[in-house]
Amino acid sequence: MTKFSIQDARSIINELCEKADHNGFPTRKSFMDMIARNPLIAVQGYNCFGKIFFWNNSSVTVYGHRVEEAINKDLVELIMPPEMRKFVRDMITLGAKTGNMPDPGACDLLHADGSYVTVYSGHLAFSWDGASTPEFYCLDLPLITAPEAGQYPVTA
C-alpha cells in the first residue's frame, strides 16, 4: 500500500474537496472519471443512512474488506472506531439536511483485521440530477505514521 506524508495527503484531498465545493464535479461521470484517474485514493460512496454503494479497489487495500463484503454494509459499523460512530452518524444526518460536510483531516479508522489505519480523509456530498437527498463520498489517503516516517518511499 502506498502511504503519503501528511503534507501530500492534505494537499491532494483538500484540492479535491475545494474543487467539489466549487461545482468542479457537475456530474457523477465527471466525479467517477476523477476517481479512475486517481487509483491510490480510497473512495467509499454511501447514502444518508450510511449504507455503502461504492467501494473502490484502493478501499480494499486500505481497509481490507473486499468489494462484496462492503457493498450494502453500514460504513459507520464497518470502518469507524466505536468512539467516532455517533459523530459520524450526526455528520451524515447534518450533511443530508444541509449538504455541508466536515473539513478534511487525519483520523484513525478500522481495518478488517481490527487494527487501526491512519488516513487523511475528505468528505463530499453531491445532489446530482436534482436528487432530493445527496450521495456522500469519503476520499482517504493512508498516511505514513511517525514510526514509519523515512522508512518507506512516498509515491504519488
JOMOFEN-V174178 format. One record per backbone hydrogen bond with DSSP energy under -1.0 kcal/mol. CO is the residue of the C=O (numbers start at 0). NH is the residue of the N-H. E is the energy in kcal/mol with one decimal. If there is no record, write none. Layout:
((CO/NH/E) (CO/NH/E))
This chain:
((3/143/-2.6) (4/8/-2.7) (5/9/-2.5) (6/10/-2.2) (7/11/-2.4) (8/12/-2.8) (9/13/-2.5) (10/14/-1.9) (11/15/-1.9) (12/16/-2.6) (13/17/-2.6) (14/18/-2.2) (15/19/-2.3) (16/20/-2.3) (17/21/-1.2) (18/23/-2.8) (19/22/-1.5) (26/30/-1.7) (27/31/-3.0) (28/32/-2.6) (29/33/-1.5) (30/34/-2.2) (31/35/-2.4) (32/36/-1.7) (34/37/-1.1) (37/40/-1.7) (41/139/-2.9) (42/55/-1.8) (43/137/-2.4) (44/52/-2.6) (44/53/-1.8) (45/135/-2.5) (46/49/-2.1) (49/74/-3.3) (50/46/-1.9) (51/71/-3.2) (53/44/-2.6) (55/59/-1.4) (56/60/-2.0) (57/61/-2.9) (58/62/-2.7) (59/63/-2.0) (62/111/-2.6) (65/69/-1.4) (66/70/-2.6) (69/72/-2.3) (72/51/-3.0) (73/77/-2.2) (74/78/-2.3) (75/79/-1.2) (78/109/-3.2) (80/83/-2.2) (83/87/-2.5) (84/88/-2.6) (85/89/-2.7) (86/90/-2.4) (87/91/-2.4) (88/92/-2.4) (89/93/-2.7) (90/94/-2.8) (91/95/-2.3) (92/96/-1.5) (93/97/-2.9) (94/98/-2.2) (104/120/-3.0) (106/118/-2.8) (108/116/-3.0) (110/113/-2.2) (114/110/-3.1) (116/108/-2.9) (117/142/-2.9) (118/106/-2.5) (119/140/-1.9) (120/104/-2.1) (121/138/-2.8) (123/136/-2.4) (125/134/-3.2) (127/130/-1.5) (134/125/-2.8) (135/45/-2.5) (136/123/-2.9) (137/43/-1.9) (138/121/-2.5) (139/41/-2.7) (140/119/-2.6) (141/3/-2.8) (144/147/-1.6) (144/148/-1.3) (147/150/-3.0))
